[in-house]
Amino acid sequence: MKGPEDRVQAANFEDLAMPLFDQLYNFARWLTQDTAEAEDLVQETYAKALRGFASFQLGTNFRAWMYRILRNSFLSSRTGLKTMVALDEETEENLLPPTGATPESLLIEQANREMVQQALVELAVPFREILLLCEVEEMSYQEISEALGIPMGTVMSRLSRARKALREVLAKKIEGGRYGV
């Protein structure tokens, strides 16, 4: 039976963890490229985090701690890269055109978004995860360092190499599209 201290700890965990659910799921989906696997990964992350919450030091970065658990769970359970591409489902907000948008501009914007998403999928996991944490999740270098368990200098150099790799993949896609390759 749970005592009052356990209930308080669970309430604190819930208050800290639940606002991160959508972010963690999106990151898991990008990593796994599979909806079911992402759901399992997030569930495993929350279970591990709840079990280990007593070891979490208040005052440290809870968000980075959760991302680190998710990443470590992903790396330890990953059996191989999947070839299937699973993209984020569009929300109702994304379906509404911005004011002043033309059909042509919407088509170009969607094509560009799909090209970038496909290029991200083609990157190695370390490059993909660091780009997603920085550019999509808008984590600071310090948070990324804590989440990935790497020095901040490594974050900066890996991010630079990841951006370069993404540019190269996109350049090939653009060049291939021009010449029908």
C-alpha positions in Angstrom: 0.0 0.0 0.0 1.2 3.5 -0.9 2.0 5.9 1.9 1.5 9.6 1.8 5.1 10.2 0.7 4.7 7.9 -2.3 1.5 9.7 -3.3 3.2 13.1 -3.1 6.2 11.8 -5.1 3.8 10.3 -7.8 1.9 13.7 -7.9 5.2 15.5 -8.4 6.2 13.1 -11.2 2.9 13.6 -12.9 3.2 17.4 -12.7 6.7 17.3 -14.2 6.2 14.5 -16.7 2.8 14.9 -18.3 3.5 18.3 -20.0 6.4 16.6 -21.9 4.3 13.7 -23.3 3.7 15.2 -26.8 7.3 16.3 -27.2 8.7 12.9 -26.1 6.2 11.1 -28.4 7.2 13.3 -31.4 10.9 12.6 -30.7 10.3 8.9 -30.3 8.4 8.9 -33.6 11.2 10.5 -35.4 13.7 8.1 -33.9 11.8 4.9 -34.5 10.0 5.9 -37.8 7.1 3.7 -36.5 4.0 4.7 -34.6 3.6 1.6 -32.6 7.3 1.4 -31.7 7.2 5.1 -30.7 4.2 4.5 -28.5 6.0 1.5 -26.8 9.1 3.6 -26.4 7.3 6.4 -24.7 5.4 4.0 -22.4 8.7 2.3 -21.5 10.3 5.8 -20.9 7.5 6.8 -18.5 7.6 3.5 -16.7 11.4 3.7 -16.2 11.2 7.3 -15.2 8.5 6.7 -12.6 10.5 3.7 -11.2 13.6 5.9 -11.0 12.0 9.1 -10.0 13.4 8.8 -6.5 16.9 9.1 -8.0 16.0 12.3 -9.8 17.6 15.3 -8.2 15.2 18.2 -7.8 16.7 21.4 -9.2 18.3 19.6 -12.2 16.8 19.5 -15.7 13.8 17.1 -15.6 13.2 17.6 -19.4 16.8 16.5 -20.3 16.5 13.6 -17.8 13.4 12.3 -19.5 14.9 12.7 -23.0 18.0 10.8 -21.8 15.8 7.9 -20.6 13.9 7.9 -23.9 17.1 7.9 -25.9 18.8 5.2 -23.8 15.7 3.0 -24.1 15.7 3.5 -27.8 19.3 2.6 -28.2 19.1 -0.4 -26.0 15.9 -1.8 -27.6 16.7 -0.9 -31.2 17.2 -4.1 -33.4 18.0 -2.2 -36.6 16.9 0.7 -38.7 13.5 0.4 -40.4 13.1 1.4 -44.0 9.5 2.5 -43.6 9.1 6.3 -43.2 6.5 7.4 -40.7 5.8 11.1 -40.7 3.9 13.1 -38.1 0.2 13.2 -38.9 -1.0 16.6 -39.9 -3.1 18.4 -37.3 -6.1 20.5 -38.1 -3.9 23.6 -37.6 -1.5 22.4 -40.4 -4.4 21.9 -42.8 -5.6 25.5 -42.6 -3.7 27.7 -45.1 -2.0 30.8 -43.8 -3.6 34.1 -44.8 -2.5 35.3 -48.1 -1.2 31.9 -49.2 -1.7 30.8 -52.8 -2.2 27.2 -53.9 1.2 27.4 -55.5 2.9 28.6 -52.4 1.2 25.9 -50.3 2.2 23.2 -52.7 5.9 24.4 -52.7 5.9 24.6 -48.9 4.5 21.1 -48.5 7.0 19.7 -51.0 9.8 21.4 -49.2 8.6 20.1 -45.8 8.4 16.5 -47.2 11.9 16.8 -48.8 13.4 18.0 -45.4 11.5 15.2 -43.5 12.8 12.6 -46.0 16.3 14.0 -45.7 16.2 13.8 -41.9 15.1 10.1 -42.2 18.2 9.4 -44.3 20.6 10.9 -41.7 22.4 8.6 -39.2 20.5 8.5 -35.9 23.1 10.6 -33.9 22.7 13.4 -36.5 19.0 13.1 -36.7 18.5 13.1 -32.9 20.7 16.2 -32.3 19.0 18.1 -35.1 15.6 17.2 -33.7 16.5 18.2 -30.2 17.9 21.5 -31.3 15.7 22.6 -34.1 12.3 20.9 -33.4 12.4 20.6 -29.6 14.3 23.9 -29.3 16.5 22.5 -26.5 19.6 24.5 -25.5 23.0 23.1 -26.0 23.2 22.4 -22.3 19.9 20.5 -22.3 21.1 18.5 -25.3 24.3 17.8 -23.5 22.4 16.5 -20.5 19.9 14.5 -22.6 22.5 12.8 -24.7 25.2 12.5 -22.0 27.8 14.1 -24.1 30.0 17.2 -23.5 28.7 20.5 -24.8 31.6 20.8 -27.2 30.5 17.5 -28.7 27.0 18.8 -29.0 28.2 21.8 -31.0 30.5 19.8 -33.3 28.0 17.1 -33.9 25.3 19.7 -34.6 27.6 21.3 -37.1 28.3 18.0 -38.8 24.6 17.1 -38.8 23.6 20.3 -40.4 26.3 19.8 -43.1 25.1 16.3 -43.7 21.5 17.5 -44.0 22.6 20.2 -46.5 24.4 17.6 -48.6 21.4 15.2 -48.6 19.1 18.1 -49.6 21.5 19.3 -52.3 21.5 15.8 -53.8 17.7 15.7 -53.7 17.4 19.1 -55.3 20.0 18.3 -58.0 18.3 14.9 -58.6 14.9 16.6 -59.0 16.3 19.0 -61.6 17.8 16.4 -63.8 15.2 13.7 -63.2 17.7 11.3 -61.5 
